[in-house]
Amino acid sequence: MPSPDLTQLLAIADHHLAQDRFDPFHLYPAAPDTTPRWQTYWRTRLIQLAADPQVQFLATDDVILALRDSSWDRSHFGFGMATLHVLLAAEVPTVKRQLAALLLQARGALHDQQVRFVSTRVNGDHTQAIHALEDAGFRYMDNVIWPVASTAHLPHDPDPRVRLMREEDVPRVVELAQRWAYPRGHLYCNTEFDKPTVDAMYGKWLRTAWHGQAPLTVIEDDGQVQGFFQFSVEAEGAAPLGHRYGHMRLLVLNGEVRGRGLGHALFEGAMVQMKRMGARHIDSGYSTKNHVSARLHGRNGFLSAHEEVTLHVWLG
């Protein structure tokens, strides 16, 4: 079956999107508009995906899936890895049957591309999509909470130990990333993955982010960097929800210095940096197993916007 083109995909969206309850940004704070901004942002993200040569689409009248075969992951892990995005699965009586047909088609397409592993994240309320994925062989790995906080309450200056990362910090930050990343992330939970290779992934990720000029904040204690926080801030004039957002990506703290308040100082300090860069709101994501992170988010005014379930499948 030929891949649907962008015009066809947008036509499906026009029919169903206004009734969709499962978009990640559905409950994010947004400026008022004639069309809810999350719907406009959904279309923008679809257009961006369509411009990515690593993405292919599968669709029916009521369902849109996107498959992304990641060359970055293939290079690092040594085998084909893909991400499945359930962009739209309308609440119609036949949705599970449509999902089943598309997932079978997706499996064949990815097998032809020599993809061995597929991951996906689906809104935790969309049980029909989750059950269809389970029926297709996907297995549960974790739940992720996506919360949002305003920056209005933050101080103007961060803790003096917190600063933006510099080039000379890269070796130390890579060392921390490879040793102290959260050990129950979804790839660590999947015992088919080699742990040292996942460890090394975090170091490669940080180098990629740094060379891509992503902002990173570090915290120093006794003259040594003991943790970092990678984040991003939407460019001025490019705020799809009408408010500029900061996006928290990855926090890592040296486990040997826990209990001294450094984690809280780094967390709040990164938020202050995002506020100073123009963010009016900040979103984040943390595993429901990560109770330390849950406490940090609660102390800093984050409120849950939605939850996602992470699932994996090996294609053999």
Backbone as CSV, one residue per row, in Angstrom:
resi,resn,N_x,N_y,N_z,CA_x,CA_y,CA_z,C_x,C_y,C_z
1,MET,0.845,-1.194,0.000,0.000,0.000,0.000,0.884,1.249,0.000
2,PRO,0.662,2.217,-0.920,1.511,3.406,-0.958,1.320,4.269,0.279
3,SER,2.399,4.960,0.658,2.324,5.839,1.820,1.421,7.031,1.516
4,PRO,0.522,7.385,2.418,-0.345,8.545,2.164,0.468,9.824,2.112
5,ASP,0.034,10.763,1.284,0.754,12.031,1.206,0.197,13.001,2.245
6,LEU,0.850,14.148,2.360,0.511,15.112,3.407,-0.925,15.610,3.259
7,THR,-1.369,15.836,2.035,-2.739,16.304,1.821,-3.754,15.300,2.353
8,GLN,-3.516,14.010,2.109,-4.412,12.975,2.617,-4.408,12.922,4.137
9,LEU,-3.231,13.043,4.730,-3.130,12.998,6.188,-3.850,14.178,6.835
10,LEU,-3.688,15.359,6.257,-4.364,16.534,6.800,-5.878,16.416,6.657
11,ALA,-6.342,15.768,5.609,-7.783,15.564,5.435,-8.335,14.656,6.530
12,ILE,-7.593,13.613,6.890,-8.004,12.737,7.998,-8.058,13.545,9.293
13,ALA,-7.040,14.366,9.511,-7.001,15.198,10.715,-8.175,16.160,10.767
14,ASP,-8.501,16.757,9.640,-9.618,17.703,9.602,-10.925,17.041,10.042
15,HIS,-11.035,15.753,9.792,-12.268,15.042,10.123,-12.358,14.684,11.602
16,HIS,-11.192,14.453,12.238,-11.204,13.883,13.591,-10.547,14.741,14.678
17,LEU,-9.671,15.643,14.312,-8.778,16.236,15.308,-9.523,16.986,16.405
18,ALA,-10.591,17.686,16.078,-11.305,18.479,17.077,-11.848,17.624,18.217
19,GLN,-12.082,16.325,17.952,-12.611,15.438,18.982,-11.528,14.623,19.692
20,ASP,-10.284,14.809,19.294,-9.198,14.002,19.853,-8.919,14.399,21.302
21,ARG,-8.829,13.406,22.186,-8.543,13.662,23.604,-7.104,13.316,23.984
22,PHE,-6.321,12.834,23.031,-5.075,12.183,23.399,-3.813,12.897,22.936
23,ASP,-3.942,14.049,22.314,-2.744,14.753,21.879,-1.921,15.190,23.088
24,PRO,-0.585,15.075,23.033,0.240,15.435,24.190,0.034,16.864,24.688
25,PHE,-0.343,17.780,23.801,-0.418,19.183,24.190,-1.852,19.661,24.426
26,HIS,-2.766,18.719,24.509,-4.189,19.052,24.624,-4.476,19.916,25.848
27,LEU,-3.822,19.642,26.979,-4.094,20.352,28.235,-2.966,21.299,28.642
28,TYR,-2.052,21.602,27.720,-0.997,22.563,28.038,-1.575,23.981,28.081
29,PRO,-1.075,24.833,28.976,-1.491,26.239,28.939,-1.171,26.855,27.579
30,ALA,-2.157,27.491,26.974,-1.992,28.057,25.634,-2.763,29.357,25.532
31,ALA,-2.288,30.241,24.677,-2.993,31.490,24.423,-4.287,31.196,23.661
32,PRO,-5.331,31.977,23.899,-6.591,31.736,23.180,-6.449,32.023,21.689
33,ASP,-7.220,31.293,20.893,-7.207,31.474,19.445,-8.517,30.921,18.891
34,THR,-8.832,31.283,17.649,-10.062,30.801,17.028,-10.065,29.281,16.952
35,THR,-8.975,28.701,16.477,-8.758,27.259,16.517,-7.838,26.964,17.686
36,PRO,-8.204,26.023,18.559,-7.309,25.713,19.684,-5.884,25.479,19.200
37,ARG,-4.945,26.097,19.888,-3.568,26.084,19.408,-2.952,24.697,19.384
38,TRP,-3.428,23.786,20.236,-2.858,22.438,20.190,-3.185,21.767,18.859
39,GLN,-4.344,22.110,18.281,-4.697,21.532,16.982,-3.808,22.099,15.866
40,THR,-3.563,23.388,15.920,-2.652,23.993,14.945,-1.256,23.407,15.089
41,TYR,-0.827,23.207,16.332,0.496,22.645,16.593,0.567,21.193,16.111
42,TRP,-0.532,20.424,16.245,-0.557,19.058,15.730,-0.254,19.064,14.238
43,ARG,-0.887,19.956,13.506,-0.665,20.021,12.059,0.774,20.445,11.747
44,THR,1.302,21.375,12.525,2.695,21.799,12.329,3.652,20.641,12.532
45,ARG,3.428,19.851,13.570,4.296,18.707,13.844,4.179,17.657,12.753
46,LEU,2.981,17.471,12.211,2.814,16.535,11.107,3.632,16.980,9.897
47,ILE,3.580,18.262,9.581,4.334,18.795,8.447,5.837,18.602,8.672
48,GLN,6.290,18.818,9.909,7.707,18.617,10.211,8.106,17.159,10.058
49,LEU,7.257,16.239,10.521,7.547,14.816,10.352,7.609,14.446,8.871
50,ALA,6.685,15.009,8.089,6.642,14.692,6.659,7.899,15.150,5.928
51,ALA,8.594,16.145,6.486,9.816,16.647,5.869,11.051,15.824,6.253
52,ASP,10.896,14.877,7.182,12.004,14.053,7.651,12.112,12.812,6.759
53,PRO,13.218,12.619,6.057,13.338,11.458,5.154,13.349,10.128,5.882
54,GLN,13.545,10.127,7.202,13.548,8.884,7.961,12.140,8.448,8.374
55,VAL,11.115,9.255,8.050,9.743,8.993,8.493,8.895,8.507,7.333
56,GLN,8.078,7.493,7.610,7.042,7.068,6.672,5.720,6.983,7.423
57,PHE,4.620,7.171,6.703,3.295,7.198,7.314,2.466,6.013,6.841
58,LEU,1.581,5.573,7.723,0.557,4.584,7.415,-0.767,5.149,7.918
59,ALA,-1.843,4.943,7.176,-3.101,5.554,7.593,-4.301,4.792,7.069
60,THR,-5.407,4.944,7.791,-6.736,4.555,7.339,-7.605,5.814,7.435
61,ASP,-8.904,5.665,7.314,-9.785,6.824,7.419,-9.778,7.436,8.817
62,ASP,-9.362,6.646,9.836,-9.505,7.097,11.218,-8.221,7.005,12.039
63,VAL,-7.138,6.547,11.442,-5.900,6.313,12.186,-4.720,6.811,11.354
64,ILE,-3.757,7.470,12.035,-2.503,7.867,11.387,-1.343,7.397,12.252
65,LEU,-0.449,6.622,11.661,0.780,6.199,12.316,1.973,6.787,11.565
66,ALA,3.034,7.106,12.303,4.303,7.510,11.701,5.395,6.577,12.207
67,LEU,6.266,6.142,11.320,7.393,5.283,11.654,8.674,6.038,11.366
68,ARG,9.541,6.119,12.359,10.823,6.801,12.152,11.970,5.827,12.393
69,ASP,12.685,5.502,11.345,13.853,4.626,11.396,15.052,5.512,11.700
70,SER,15.589,5.396,12.918,16.598,6.341,13.394,18.014,5.920,13.000
71,SER,18.644,6.712,12.154,20.030,6.420,11.770,20.972,6.631,12.956
72,TRP,20.642,7.567,13.852,21.470,7.829,15.044,21.505,6.583,15.917
73,ASP,20.337,6.006,16.195,20.279,4.812,17.037,20.904,3.613,16.332
74,ARG,20.661,3.490,15.043,21.241,2.377,14.282,22.767,2.429,14.370
75,SER,23.315,3.634,14.240,24.764,3.794,14.307,25.303,3.413,15.680
76,HIS,24.588,3.810,16.738,25.096,3.562,18.086,24.935,2.102,18.510
77,PHE,23.750,1.536,18.299,23.470,0.197,18.805,23.882,-0.916,17.837
78,GLY,24.078,-0.563,16.571,24.536,-1.556,15.620,23.440,-2.372,14.979
79,PHE,22.193,-1.974,15.175,21.070,-2.633,14.498,19.943,-1.622,14.322
80,GLY,18.991,-1.947,13.455,17.925,-1.016,13.139,16.967,-0.812,14.304
81,MET,16.708,0.473,14.619,15.779,0.839,15.681,14.831,1.898,15.142
82,ALA,13.561,1.767,15.485,12.568,2.715,14.997,11.649,3.139,16.126
83,THR,11.024,4.290,15.918,10.005,4.800,16.833,8.680,4.844,16.104
84,LEU,7.651,4.348,16.766,6.299,4.369,16.229,5.518,5.472,16.931
85,HIS,4.915,6.373,16.153,4.084,7.445,16.709,2.627,7.189,16.333
86,VAL,1.769,7.044,17.344,0.332,6.980,17.092,-0.159,8.425,17.074
87,LEU,-0.147,9.033,15.901,-0.473,10.451,15.793,-1.958,10.709,15.980
88,LEU,-2.780,9.766,15.522,-4.224,9.924,15.643,-4.854,8.538,15.585
89,ALA,-5.742,8.257,16.526,-6.529,7.021,16.506,-7.902,7.380,17.044
90,ALA,-8.800,7.715,16.141,-10.106,8.243,16.513,-10.920,7.203,17.285
91,GLU,-11.755,7.678,18.173,-12.582,6.792,18.996,-13.830,6.374,18.212
92,VAL,-13.590,5.489,17.258,-14.673,4.929,16.450,-14.749,3.438,16.750
93,PRO,-15.903,2.783,16.470,-16.054,1.372,16.840,-15.006,0.448,16.234
94,THR,-14.460,0.811,15.084,-13.526,-0.086,14.391,-12.057,0.277,14.612
95,VAL,-11.766,1.138,15.586,-10.392,1.645,15.691,-9.389,0.533,15.991
96,LYS,-9.742,-0.427,16.850,-8.784,-1.491,17.159,-8.495,-2.344,15.922
97,ARG,-9.517,-2.603,15.109,-9.303,-3.380,13.888,-8.416,-2.610,12.908
98,GLN,-8.643,-1.303,12.791,-7.808,-0.490,11.906,-6.372,-0.441,12.405
99,LEU,-6.202,-0.277,13.722,-4.860,-0.272,14.292,-4.160,-1.608,14.050
100,ALA,-4.883,-2.698,14.225,-4.283,-4.025,14.021,-3.772,-4.179,12.594
101,ALA,-4.568,-3.722,11.624,-4.151,-3.838,10.223,-2.921,-2.979,9.944
102,LEU,-2.906,-1.768,10.474,-1.763,-0.880,10.237,-0.511,-1.379,10.955
103,LEU,-0.666,-1.912,12.158,0.497,-2.419,12.885,1.092,-3.631,12.187
104,LEU,0.264,-4.467,11.600,0.782,-5.582,10.806,1.539,-5.060,9.587
105,GLN,0.980,-4.050,8.949,1.648,-3.433,7.801,2.965,-2.793,8.225
106,ALA,2.961,-2.116,9.387,4.174,-1.477,9.893,5.262,-2.507,10.166
107,ARG,4.869,-3.621,10.734,5.843,-4.671,11.041,6.530,-5.155,9.771
108,GLY,5.731,-5.336,8.711,6.325,-5.778,7.454,7.254,-4.748,6.849
109,ALA,6.842,-3.467,6.898,7.670,-2.403,6.334,8.991,-2.280,7.076
110,LEU,8.943,-2.360,8.409,10.163,-2.220,9.201,11.065,-3.446,9.051
111,HIS,10.467,-4.609,8.925,11.276,-5.811,8.687,12.048,-5.683,7.381
112,ASP,11.397,-5.138,6.355,12.067,-4.943,5.062,13.228,-3.960,5.181
113,GLN,13.147,-3.025,6.144,14.216,-2.055,6.371,15.252,-2.566,7.370
114,GLN,15.145,-3.827,7.736,16.071,-4.474,8.680,16.051,-3.800,10.048
115,VAL,14.866,-3.346,10.452,14.673,-2.813,11.798,14.363,-3.976,12.728
116,ARG,15.086,-4.055,13.848,14.896,-5.145,14.804,14.076,-4.751,16.015
117,PHE,14.062,-3.443,16.338,13.459,-2.997,17.602,12.602,-1.764,17.352
118,VAL,11.435,-1.723,17.993,10.532,-0.576,17.862,10.055,-0.166,19.249
119,SER,10.057,1.139,19.505,9.489,1.659,20.750,8.378,2.649,20.420
120,THR,7.474,2.810,21.364,6.395,3.783,21.197,5.973,4.297,22.556
121,ARG,5.381,5.482,22.549,4.740,6.034,23.746,3.341,6.476,23.371
122,VAL,2.365,6.049,24.172,0.965,6.300,23.869,0.297,6.890,25.094
123,ASN,-0.602,7.849,24.884,-1.353,8.442,25.986,-1.976,7.341,26.844
124,GLY,-1.750,7.428,28.155,-2.212,6.388,29.065,-3.712,6.226,29.120
125,ASP,-4.469,7.231,28.667,-5.920,7.125,28.624,-6.418,6.396,27.376
126,HIS,-5.548,6.230,26.374,-5.992,5.656,25.109,-5.856,4.131,25.179
127,THR,-6.723,3.511,25.961,-6.590,2.080,26.204,-6.794,1.256,24.937
128,GLN,-7.626,1.717,24.011,-7.817,0.941,22.787,-6.521,0.856,21.983
129,ALA,-5.776,1.968,21.910,-4.490,1.947,21.210,-3.490,1.066,21.949
130,ILE,-3.468,1.170,23.276,-2.540,0.355,24.067,-2.837,-1.135,23.870
131,HIS,-4.106,-1.505,23.911,-4.460,-2.917,23.762,-4.145,-3.428,22.354
132,ALA,-4.334,-2.573,21.348,-3.978,-2.975,19.982,-2.477,-3.205,19.869
133,LEU,-1.679,-2.366,20.500,-0.234,-2.546,20.490,0.163,-3.832,21.218
134,GLU,-0.487,-4.107,22.344,-0.207,-5.357,23.059,-0.559,-6.562,22.193
135,ASP,-1.680,-6.480,21.519,-2.081,-7.586,20.643,-1.073,-7.790,19.510
136,ALA,-0.375,-6.716,19.132,0.624,-6.802,18.058,2.010,-7.185,18.573
137,GLY,2.104,-7.520,19.858,3.364,-8.004,20.400,4.145,-7.003,21.230
138,PHE,3.691,-5.764,21.321,4.386,-4.779,22.148,4.231,-5.132,23.624
139,ARG,5.272,-4.800,24.411,5.261,-5.095,25.836,5.544,-3.821,26.641
140,TYR,4.868,-3.739,27.783,4.976,-2.573,28.666,6.389,-2.426,29.242
141,MET,6.861,-1.175,29.303,8.158,-0.878,29.919,8.050,0.125,31.072
142,ASP,7.381,1.252,30.839,7.213,2.201,31.939,6.118,3.208,31.618
143,ASN,5.815,4.035,32.625,4.901,5.160,32.469,5.682,6.451,32.667
144,VAL,5.347,7.460,31.885,6.000,8.765,31.994,4.930,9.831,32.251
145,ILE,5.145,10.628,33.281,4.288,11.775,33.582,4.880,13.000,32.895
146,TRP,4.040,13.765,32.201,4.456,15.005,31.552,3.775,16.173,32.258
147,PRO,4.507,16.902,33.106,3.927,18.025,33.837,4.404,19.375,33.270
148,VAL,3.686,20.424,33.650,3.980,21.789,33.194,4.001,22.708,34.405
149,ALA,4.909,23.691,34.378,4.982,24.696,35.447,5.131,26.084,34.842
150,SER,4.579,27.069,35.528,4.819,28.464,35.179,6.180,28.886,35.715
151,THR,6.797,29.844,35.056,8.076,30.377,35.549,7.885,31.641,36.386
152,ALA,6.629,32.065,36.579,6.382,33.358,37.235,6.927,33.410,38.653
153,HIS,6.928,32.278,39.349,7.311,32.268,40.763,8.818,32.183,40.973
154,LEU,9.586,32.003,39.906,11.012,31.735,40.053,11.800,32.991,40.394
155,PRO,12.900,32.835,41.142,13.767,33.992,41.397,14.457,34.442,40.121
156,HIS,15.046,35.622,40.160,15.710,36.145,38.960,17.046,35.464,38.715
157,ASP,17.764,35.125,39.778,19.101,34.541,39.638,19.131,33.138,40.213
158,PRO,19.871,32.227,39.576,19.987,30.868,40.094,20.963,30.804,41.266
159,ASP,21.002,29.683,41.931,22.016,29.392,42.939,23.388,29.691,42.327
160,PRO,24.303,30.338,43.062,25.608,30.705,42.474,26.436,29.510,42.011
161,ARG,26.114,28.328,42.469,26.854,27.141,42.031,26.395,26.657,40.653
162,VAL,25.295,27.222,40.156,24.715,26.788,38.884,25.109,27.766,37.787
163,ARG,25.577,27.242,36.666,25.983,28.090,35.541,25.772,27.331,34.238
164,LEU,25.856,28.036,33.120,25.785,27.383,31.825,27.072,26.596,31.563
165,MET,26.939,25.506,30.879,28.073,24.630,30.588,29.041,25.287,29.617
166,ARG,30.317,24.934,29.752,31.375,25.420,28.863,32.068,24.232,28.195
167,GLU,32.817,24.520,27.153,33.475,23.458,26.381,34.360,22.587,27.270
168,GLU,35.059,23.194,28.208,35.958,22.413,29.048,35.216,21.474,30.003
169,ASP,33.892,21.649,30.140,33.096,20.757,30.993,32.702,19.458,30.294
170,VAL,32.869,19.385,28.967,32.312,18.256,28.215,32.803,16.903,28.731
171,PRO,34.096,16.668,28.931,34.520,15.333,29.392,33.880,14.934,30.722
172,ARG,33.807,15.883,31.663,33.210,15.572,32.963,31.712,15.290,32.828
173,VAL,31.011,16.078,32.033,29.573,15.883,31.861,29.285,14.545,31.183
174,VAL,30.096,14.184,30.188,29.927,12.882,29.531,30.157,11.752,30.534
175,GLU,31.172,11.904,31.382,31.439,10.898,32.418,30.232,10.732,33.346
176,LEU,29.655,11.853,33.790,28.486,11.793,34.666,27.302,11.146,33.953
177,ALA,27.088,11.522,32.694,25.957,10.991,31.939,26.053,9.475,31.823
178,GLN,27.255,8.965,31.573,27.428,7.528,31.343,27.404,6.728,32.637
179,ARG,27.641,7.390,33.764,27.667,6.647,35.029,26.401,6.815,35.858
180,TRP,25.761,8.001,35.754,24.715,8.313,36.725,23.353,8.620,36.104
181,ALA,23.155,8.338,34.827,21.811,8.507,34.256,20.829,7.616,35.014
182,TYR,19.555,8.031,35.029,18.531,7.299,35.771,18.531,5.827,35.356
183,PRO,18.769,4.899,36.282,19.037,3.501,35.911,17.802,2.663,35.600
184,ARG,16.595,3.284,35.666,15.380,2.529,35.363,14.639,3.127,34.177
185,GLY,15.369,3.853,33.300,14.784,4.320,32.065,14.355,3.146,31.204
186,HIS,13.535,3.408,30.181,12.903,2.290,29.477,13.890,1.379,28.764
187,LEU,15.022,1.898,28.307,15.998,1.013,27.669,16.700,0.132,28.699
188,TYR,16.947,0.679,29.893,17.524,-0.146,30.947,16.536,-1.231,31.397
189,CYS,15.242,-0.923,31.362,14.238,-1.905,31.786,14.160,-3.087,30.828
190,ASN,14.547,-2.862,29.576,14.496,-3.931,28.575,15.800,-4.723,28.655
191,THR,15.712,-5.926,29.193,16.924,-6.699,29.462,17.627,-7.191,28.202
192,GLU,17.003,-7.003,27.042,17.662,-7.379,25.788,18.769,-6.397,25.411
193,PHE,18.772,-5.217,26.028,19.802,-4.234,25.721,21.014,-4.445,26.605
194,ASP,22.185,-4.239,26.025,23.442,-4.312,26.752,23.618,-3.031,27.563
195,LYS,23.726,-3.156,28.902,23.761,-1.978,29.763,24.919,-1.028,29.437
196,PRO,26.159,-1.511,29.236,27.233,-0.568,28.891,26.952,0.214,27.610
197,THR,26.254,-0.393,26.655,25.929,0.325,25.417,24.898,1.410,25.681
198,VAL,23.925,1.131,26.572,22.959,2.172,26.946,23.666,3.283,27.715
199,ASP,24.571,2.909,28.630,25.360,3.929,29.342,26.052,4.853,28.347
200,ALA,26.737,4.250,27.365,27.485,5.035,26.379,26.568,5.909,25.541
201,MET,25.312,5.466,25.344,24.350,6.261,24.584,24.160,7.638,25.203
202,TYR,24.111,7.690,26.542,23.902,8.976,27.204,25.089,9.912,26.982
203,GLY,26.301,9.361,26.968,27.462,10.189,26.653,27.404,10.711,25.237
204,LYS,27.053,9.846,24.292,26.935,10.276,22.900,25.825,11.315,22.749
205,TRP,24.701,11.093,23.453,23.585,12.024,23.414,24.032,13.419,23.854
206,LEU,24.802,13.466,24.970,25.244,14.767,25.472,26.209,15.447,24.517
207,ARG,27.115,14.691,23.926,28.024,15.291,22.942,27.239,15.820,21.738
208,THR,26.250,15.048,21.281,25.423,15.485,20.160,24.680,16.772,20.520
209,ALA,24.101,16.815,21.717,23.371,18.009,22.145,24.296,19.216,22.223
210,TRP,25.481,19.016,22.784,26.420,20.128,22.938,26.876,20.655,21.580
211,HIS,27.229,19.758,20.677,27.685,20.200,19.357,26.536,20.792,18.542
212,GLY,25.292,20.449,18.907,24.128,21.068,18.288,23.720,22.368,18.950
213,GLN,24.546,22.839,19.913,24.342,24.106,20.611,23.102,24.105,21.489
214,ALA,22.701,22.938,21.979,21.623,22.881,22.968,22.152,23.445,24.286
215,PRO,21.359,24.248,24.991,21.834,24.794,26.271,21.899,23.708,27.343
216,LEU,22.950,23.751,28.131,23.103,22.853,29.271,23.549,23.675,30.474
217,THR,23.002,23.338,31.614,23.371,23.955,32.877,24.122,22.922,33.710
218,VAL,25.149,23.379,34.424,25.877,22.482,35.324,25.868,23.078,36.722
219,ILE,26.136,22.213,37.708,26.300,22.673,39.080,27.675,22.243,39.569
220,GLU,28.360,23.179,40.181,29.692,22.921,40.727,29.615,22.819,42.241
221,ASP,30.460,21.980,42.799,30.613,21.887,44.253,32.066,21.586,44.536
222,ASP,32.674,22.400,45.390,34.104,22.264,45.683,34.943,22.266,44.421
223,GLY,34.567,23.115,43.458,35.353,23.300,42.252,35.189,22.234,41.194
224,GLN,34.264,21.288,41.378,34.080,20.232,40.390,32.617,20.145,39.971
225,VAL,32.391,19.938,38.685,31.031,19.764,38.180,30.485,18.447,38.719
226,GLN,29.305,18.536,39.370,28.710,17.350,39.975,27.366,16.959,39.354
227,GLY,26.897,17.733,38.394,25.644,17.396,37.743,25.384,18.328,36.585
228,PHE,24.418,17.959,35.751,24.077,18.806,34.606,22.594,18.663,34.298
229,PHE,22.076,19.619,33.553,20.691,19.587,33.088,20.676,20.090,31.653
230,GLN,20.262,19.210,30.735,20.094,19.623,29.343,18.654,20.053,29.126
231,PHE,18.449,21.173,28.422,17.110,21.693,28.188,17.079,22.421,26.859
232,SER,15.924,22.940,26.505,15.796,23.791,25.318,14.745,24.843,25.607
233,VAL,14.791,25.929,24.866,13.803,26.998,24.965,13.370,27.367,23.560
234,GLU,12.068,27.459,23.353,11.560,27.817,22.034,12.066,29.185,21.616
235,ALA,12.387,29.325,20.348,12.904,30.582,19.832,11.845,31.671,19.920
236,GLU,12.289,32.888,20.128,11.362,34.021,20.163,10.644,34.116,18.817
237,GLY,9.335,34.257,18.872,8.545,34.291,17.649,8.166,32.921,17.125
238,ALA,8.562,31.857,17.842,8.244,30.491,17.416,7.649,29.734,18.594
239,ALA,6.560,30.257,19.150,5.889,29.636,20.288,4.551,29.077,19.810
240,PRO,4.485,27.800,19.461,3.278,27.265,18.824,2.027,27.325,19.690
241,LEU,2.189,27.346,21.011,1.029,27.433,21.885,0.737,28.869,22.325
242,GLY,1.481,29.812,21.772,1.257,31.216,22.096,2.056,31.713,23.269
243,HIS,2.596,30.817,24.088,3.511,31.152,25.180,4.832,30.441,24.890
244,ARG,5.946,31.098,25.125,7.231,30.423,24.953,7.429,29.391,26.052
245,TYR,7.819,28.208,25.639,8.048,27.099,26.566,9.532,26.768,26.644
246,GLY,9.956,26.371,27.825,11.209,25.660,28.001,10.899,24.183,28.136
247,HIS,11.823,23.354,27.670,11.607,21.909,27.708,12.770,21.240,28.428
248,MET,12.486,20.614,29.565,13.508,19.878,30.302,13.773,18.551,29.604
249,ARG,15.049,18.216,29.406,15.402,17.005,28.683,16.045,15.941,29.563
250,LEU,17.117,16.284,30.247,17.858,15.254,30.989,18.605,15.892,32.158
251,LEU,18.328,15.399,33.366,19.060,15.805,34.567,19.865,14.607,35.056
252,VAL,21.132,14.835,35.350,21.982,13.801,35.936,22.785,14.436,37.065
253,LEU,22.799,13.773,38.210,23.564,14.234,39.364,24.469,13.107,39.836
254,ASN,25.686,13.444,40.190,26.620,12.488,40.756,25.982,11.847,41.994
255,GLY,25.786,10.528,41.945,25.146,9.841,43.057,25.925,9.897,44.347
256,GLU,27.221,10.201,44.282,28.050,10.244,45.484,27.863,11.532,46.277
257,VAL,27.139,12.528,45.712,26.931,13.792,46.430,25.449,14.021,46.730
258,ARG,24.632,13.008,46.578,23.213,13.162,46.882,23.009,13.430,48.379
259,GLY,21.908,14.114,48.688,21.589,14.425,50.077,22.133,15.754,50.550
260,ARG,22.753,16.518,49.642,23.331,17.811,50.036,22.607,18.987,49.394
261,GLY,21.460,18.741,48.794,20.668,19.818,48.201,21.102,20.219,46.811
262,LEU,22.070,19.520,46.229,22.563,19.898,44.910,21.528,19.624,43.822
263,GLY,20.777,18.541,43.965,19.775,18.216,42.964,18.703,19.286,42.866
264,HIS,18.227,19.742,44.023,17.201,20.798,44.013,17.769,22.093,43.446
265,ALA,19.003,22.437,43.832,19.618,23.669,43.330,19.801,23.615,41.817
266,LEU,20.218,22.462,41.304,20.406,22.307,39.860,19.064,22.378,39.138
267,PHE,18.056,21.709,39.678,16.733,21.675,39.064,16.154,23.093,38.983
268,GLU,16.125,23.792,40.106,15.591,25.154,40.103,16.468,26.077,39.265
269,GLY,17.787,25.888,39.334,18.696,26.734,38.569,18.472,26.624,37.074
270,ALA,18.205,25.406,36.596,17.909,25.231,35.172,16.611,25.940,34.807
271,MET,15.618,25.867,35.694,14.362,26.575,35.446,14.582,28.084,35.364
272,VAL,15.426,28.607,36.257,15.729,30.045,36.231,16.407,30.417,34.923
273,GLN,17.350,29.578,34.477,18.007,29.856,33.196,16.993,29.903,32.064
274,MET,16.027,28.984,32.058,15.002,28.982,31.011,14.134,30.234,31.083
275,LYS,13.803,30.659,32.304,13.029,31.895,32.458,13.810,33.084,31.900
276,ARG,15.093,33.142,32.199,15.922,34.257,31.719,16.069,34.240,30.202
277,MET,15.890,33.057,29.610,15.955,32.937,28.155,14.591,33.161,27.497
278,GLY,13.575,33.483,28.302,12.284,33.881,27.745,11.150,32.906,27.931
279,ALA,11.383,31.767,28.612,10.316,30.778,28.776,9.286,31.272,29.783
280,ARG,8.014,31.201,29.400,6.919,31.548,30.301,6.386,30.307,31.021
281,HIS,6.481,29.159,30.357,6.116,27.872,30.944,7.238,26.887,30.653
282,ILE,7.291,25.814,31.456,8.285,24.763,31.277,7.559,23.429,31.340
283,ASP,7.886,22.538,30.395,7.365,21.183,30.519,8.518,20.212,30.746
284,SER,8.163,19.056,31.271,9.166,18.068,31.638,8.549,16.694,31.491
285,GLY,9.315,15.668,31.824,8.821,14.301,31.800,9.630,13.458,32.762
286,TYR,8.942,12.619,33.541,9.669,11.745,34.461,8.925,10.421,34.610
287,SER,9.683,9.365,34.829,9.114,8.048,35.031,8.373,8.004,36.358
288,THR,7.248,7.300,36.382,6.511,7.162,37.639,7.317,6.383,38.676
289,LYS,8.347,5.669,38.246,9.221,4.972,39.186,10.240,5.896,39.828
290,ASN,10.430,7.069,39.235,11.485,7.970,39.694,10.911,8.913,40.758
291,HIS,10.868,8.441,41.996,10.203,9.187,43.056,10.987,10.431,43.471
292,VAL,12.306,10.389,43.330,13.106,11.586,43.613,12.734,12.698,42.639
293,SER,12.637,12.363,41.353,12.265,13.352,40.350,10.846,13.850,40.584
294,ALA,9.936,12.963,40.971,8.561,13.378,41.255,8.531,14.433,42.358
295,ARG,9.332,14.229,43.399,9.375,15.218,44.491,9.935,16.552,44.011
296,LEU,10.990,16.512,43.193,11.569,17.750,42.671,10.549,18.525,41.844
297,HIS,9.803,17.822,40.999,8.800,18.494,40.185,7.690,19.085,41.056
298,GLY,7.249,18.331,42.058,6.201,18.842,42.942,6.636,20.079,43.708
299,ARG,7.881,20.081,44.189,8.394,21.238,44.938,8.528,22.472,44.073
300,ASN,8.596,22.293,42.766,8.811,23.426,41.869,7.571,23.794,41.053
301,GLY,6.408,23.395,41.533,5.164,23.894,40.975,4.667,23.208,39.724
302,PHE,5.183,22.023,39.406,4.730,21.311,38.209,3.403,20.608,38.477
303,LEU,2.514,20.660,37.484,1.242,19.949,37.522,1.149,19.052,36.300
304,SER,0.697,17.817,36.499,0.640,16.852,35.417,-0.331,17.298,34.330
305,ALA,0.125,17.196,33.065,-0.733,17.493,31.913,-1.228,16.214,31.249
306,HIS,-0.383,15.179,31.200,-0.811,13.892,30.669,0.210,12.831,31.039
307,GLU,-0.160,11.600,30.778,0.690,10.443,31.066,0.822,9.609,29.803
308,GLU,2.005,9.037,29.612,2.217,8.153,28.481,2.728,6.801,28.950
309,VAL,2.349,5.764,28.218,2.823,4.407,28.459,3.871,4.083,27.396
310,THR,5.019,3.581,27.837,6.094,3.183,26.931,6.020,1.683,26.682
311,LEU,6.061,1.306,25.393,6.003,-0.104,25.009,7.103,-0.394,23.984
312,HIS,7.599,-1.630,24.021,8.648,-2.085,23.097,8.213,-3.357,22.394
313,VAL,8.774,-3.575,21.206,8.644,-4.863,20.540,9.933,-5.153,19.783
314,TRP,10.345,-6.428,19.814,11.464,-6.915,19.000,10.884,-7.633,17.798
315,LEU,11.410,-7.328,16.641,10.888,-7.901,15.403,11.611,-9.173,14.986
316,GLY,12.653,-9.528,15.686,13.376,-10.758,15.359,14.455,-10.546,14.332
